[in-house]
């Protein structure tokens, strides 16, 4: 990966705020749109979801997930050229007793301070979405396969 590609990866991961999250719930695929924060080590997304949301049923410990983060589309742009990041990994629900909960809550609240109220509600849970790999598409003929190491490298600068 070139330094420019690494910068684009960081820009997509840190510059956007919503992930289209795909999970399997009760044997059926489902997609939700969730705000996310990124862990300090860049190896995971942190999302918050209500137990009332259908996609929350697919956010169980060790469950696979896949997500898409992309730059905004516009009427002037070719939609196939929109830079995007497809990610995949496994889910870890975080409870208040979890060792990762405080760091995840800090990351999420620093990005979404208005979520302080929902963190207090019993039906909302934070989830750590470990990034094991994915693919970055920067336009026609510009796609890169990604491993977990690419994300760890972002944290190292």
C-alpha positions as CSV (number, residue, x, y, z in Angstrom):
1,X,0.0,0.0,0.0
2,X,1.4,3.4,-1.0
3,X,1.5,6.3,1.5
4,X,-1.3,7.9,-0.6
5,X,-3.4,4.8,-0.4
6,X,-2.9,4.7,3.4
7,X,-3.9,8.3,3.6
8,X,-7.1,7.6,1.6
9,X,-7.9,4.6,3.9
10,X,-7.5,6.8,7.0
11,X,-9.6,9.6,5.3
12,X,-12.4,7.2,4.6
13,X,-12.3,5.5,8.0
14,X,-12.0,8.6,10.1
15,X,-13.7,11.1,7.8
16,X,-17.1,9.5,7.6
17,X,-19.6,8.9,10.4
18,X,-22.1,6.3,9.2
19,X,-21.6,2.6,8.4
20,X,-24.1,0.5,6.5
21,X,-23.9,-2.6,8.7
22,X,-24.8,-6.0,7.5
23,X,-25.4,-8.9,9.8
24,X,-27.4,-12.2,9.9
25,X,-30.3,-12.2,12.4
26,X,-32.5,-15.3,12.8
27,X,-31.1,-16.7,9.6
28,X,-31.9,-13.7,7.5
29,X,-29.5,-10.9,6.2
30,X,-30.3,-7.5,7.5
31,X,-28.7,-4.1,7.1
32,X,-28.8,-1.1,9.4
33,X,-27.3,2.3,9.2
34,X,-25.3,3.2,12.3
35,X,-23.1,6.0,13.5
36,X,-19.6,4.7,14.4
37,X,-16.4,5.7,16.1
38,X,-13.0,4.1,15.6
39,X,-10.9,2.6,18.4
40,X,-7.6,4.3,19.1
41,X,-5.7,1.4,17.7
42,X,-7.8,1.6,14.5
43,X,-8.6,-2.1,14.6
44,X,-12.4,-1.8,15.3
45,X,-15.5,0.3,14.9
46,X,-17.6,1.1,17.9
47,X,-21.4,1.3,17.3
48,X,-24.4,1.7,19.6
49,X,-27.6,-0.1,18.9
50,X,-31.0,-0.5,20.6
51,X,-32.3,-4.0,21.3
52,X,-35.5,-2.8,19.6
53,X,-33.6,-2.6,16.2
54,X,-33.8,-5.8,14.1
55,X,-30.1,-5.6,13.3
56,X,-29.2,-5.8,17.0
57,X,-30.3,-9.5,17.0
58,X,-27.3,-10.2,14.7
59,X,-24.9,-8.4,17.0
60,X,-24.0,-11.4,19.1
61,X,-20.6,-12.3,20.5
62,X,-18.4,-13.7,17.7
63,X,-21.0,-13.1,15.0
64,X,-19.7,-12.0,11.6
65,X,-20.4,-8.6,10.3
66,X,-19.8,-6.7,7.1
67,X,-20.1,-3.0,6.5
68,X,-19.7,-0.2,3.9
69,X,-18.4,3.3,4.5
70,X,-18.4,5.6,1.6
71,X,-17.9,9.2,0.6
72,X,-21.1,11.1,-0.1
73,X,-22.6,10.7,-3.6
74,X,-23.5,13.7,-5.7
75,X,-25.5,14.3,-8.9
76,X,-22.4,15.3,-10.7
77,X,-20.4,12.2,-9.8
78,X,-20.3,8.8,-11.4
79,X,-21.7,6.6,-8.6
80,X,-19.3,3.8,-9.5
81,X,-16.4,6.1,-8.8
82,X,-17.5,7.0,-5.2
83,X,-14.6,6.0,-2.9
84,X,-15.7,3.3,-0.5
85,X,-14.5,1.0,2.1
86,X,-16.0,-2.5,2.6
87,X,-15.1,-4.0,6.0
88,X,-15.6,-7.3,7.7
89,X,-14.9,-8.9,11.0
90,X,-16.5,-10.2,14.2
91,X,-18.8,-8.6,16.9
92,X,-18.1,-8.2,20.6
93,X,-21.0,-6.8,22.7
94,X,-19.6,-4.5,25.4
95,X,-21.2,-4.3,28.8
96,X,-20.3,-1.8,31.5
97,X,-18.2,-4.5,33.2
98,X,-16.2,-5.2,30.0
99,X,-12.6,-4.1,30.1
100,X,-13.0,-2.5,26.7
101,X,-16.3,-0.6,27.6
102,X,-14.8,2.6,29.0
103,X,-12.4,3.1,26.1
104,X,-15.2,2.4,23.6
105,X,-17.6,4.7,25.4
106,X,-15.0,7.5,25.4
107,X,-14.3,7.0,21.7
108,X,-18.1,7.0,20.9
109,X,-18.9,10.0,23.1
110,X,-16.1,12.1,21.8
111,X,-17.5,11.7,18.3
112,X,-21.2,11.7,19.3
113,X,-21.6,13.7,22.6
114,X,-25.4,13.6,22.2
115,X,-25.2,9.8,22.7
116,X,-24.5,10.3,26.5
117,X,-28.2,10.0,27.2
118,X,-28.7,6.8,25.2
119,X,-25.7,5.1,26.9
120,X,-27.7,5.4,30.1
121,X,-30.7,3.6,28.7
122,X,-31.0,-0.2,29.3
123,X,-32.0,-1.1,25.8
124,X,-28.9,0.5,24.2
125,X,-25.6,-1.4,23.9
126,X,-22.2,-0.6,22.6
127,X,-20.6,-3.1,20.2
128,X,-17.0,-3.5,19.2
129,X,-16.8,-4.5,15.5
130,X,-13.3,-5.9,15.0
131,X,-11.9,-5.2,11.6
132,X,-10.3,-8.3,10.2
133,X,-10.1,-7.1,6.6
134,X,-11.9,-5.6,3.7
135,X,-11.5,-3.8,0.4
136,X,-11.0,-0.2,-0.5
137,X,-12.4,0.9,-3.9
138,X,-11.1,4.3,-5.1
139,X,-12.7,4.2,-8.6
140,X,-12.6,2.1,-11.7
141,X,-9.5,-0.2,-11.6
142,X,-8.4,1.1,-8.2
143,X,-9.3,-1.5,-5.6
144,X,-7.1,-2.8,-2.8
145,X,-7.6,-5.8,-0.6
146,X,-7.1,-4.9,3.1
147,X,-6.0,-7.0,6.1
148,X,-6.1,-6.2,9.8
149,X,-2.5,-5.1,9.6
150,X,-3.4,-2.2,7.3
151,X,-5.6,-0.8,10.0
152,X,-3.0,-1.3,12.8
153,X,-0.6,0.6,10.5
154,X,-2.9,3.6,10.5
155,X,-2.6,3.8,14.3
156,X,1.2,3.7,14.1
157,X,1.2,6.6,11.7
